[in-house]
Protein backbone atom coordinates (compact mmCIF):
# COMPACT_ATOMS: atom_id res chain seq x y z
CA UNK A 1 0.00 0.00 0.00
CA UNK A 2 1.13 3.50 -0.78
CA UNK A 3 -0.34 6.94 -0.27
CA UNK A 4 1.04 9.39 -2.81
CA UNK A 5 0.67 13.14 -3.08
CA UNK A 6 -1.82 14.10 -5.75
CA UNK A 7 -2.93 17.34 -7.30
CA UNK A 8 -5.15 19.96 -5.65
CA UNK A 9 -4.74 18.75 -2.03
CA UNK A 10 -5.65 15.19 -2.96
CA UNK A 11 -3.91 11.87 -2.42
CA UNK A 12 -3.62 8.73 -4.50
CA UNK A 13 -3.94 5.45 -2.64
CA UNK A 14 -2.27 2.48 -4.37
CA UNK A 15 -2.86 -1.07 -3.17
CA UNK A 16 -1.29 -3.89 -5.15
CA UNK A 17 -2.06 -7.48 -4.22
CA UNK A 18 -0.15 -10.29 -5.87
CA UNK A 19 -1.42 -13.76 -4.97
CA UNK A 20 -0.18 -17.25 -5.75
CA UNK A 21 -1.45 -19.82 -6.29
CA UNK A 22 -4.18 -18.56 -8.62
CA UNK A 23 -6.77 -20.60 -6.71
CA UNK A 24 -6.47 -18.13 -3.82
CA UNK A 25 -7.18 -15.12 -6.06
CA UNK A 26 -10.96 -15.03 -5.60
CA UNK A 27 -11.01 -15.33 -1.78
CA UNK A 28 -8.23 -12.75 -1.43
CA UNK A 29 -10.03 -10.41 -3.87
CA UNK A 30 -13.11 -10.52 -1.62
CA UNK A 31 -10.99 -9.56 1.40
CA UNK A 32 -9.31 -6.73 -0.53
CA UNK A 33 -12.72 -5.42 -1.64
CA UNK A 34 -13.94 -5.47 1.96
CA UNK A 35 -10.79 -3.67 3.11
CA UNK A 36 -11.28 -1.00 0.44
CA UNK A 37 -14.87 -0.43 1.56
CA UNK A 38 -13.69 0.06 5.16
CA UNK A 39 -10.92 2.44 4.08
CA UNK A 40 -13.32 4.47 1.91
CA UNK A 41 -15.92 4.64 4.69
CA UNK A 42 -13.29 5.81 7.19
CA UNK A 43 -11.83 8.44 4.88
CA UNK A 44 -15.26 9.73 3.88
CA UNK A 45 -16.25 10.05 7.54
CA UNK A 46 -12.99 11.83 8.43
CA UNK A 47 -13.43 14.25 5.49
CA UNK A 48 -16.86 15.40 6.66
CA UNK A 49 -16.62 18.88 8.25
CA UNK A 50 -17.67 19.04 11.89
CA UNK A 51 -20.03 21.78 13.01
RAKADA-V243934 format. One record per run of one state. SS is the DSSP state (a for helix, b for strand, c for the rest). FROM is the first residue (numbers start at 0). TO is the last residue. If there is no record, write none. Layout:
# RAKADA-V243934
ss=(SS SS)
from=(FROM FROM)
to=(TO TO)
This chain:
# RAKADA-V243934
ss=(c b c b c a c)
from=(0 1 5 10 14 21 47)
to=(0 4 9 13 20 46 50)
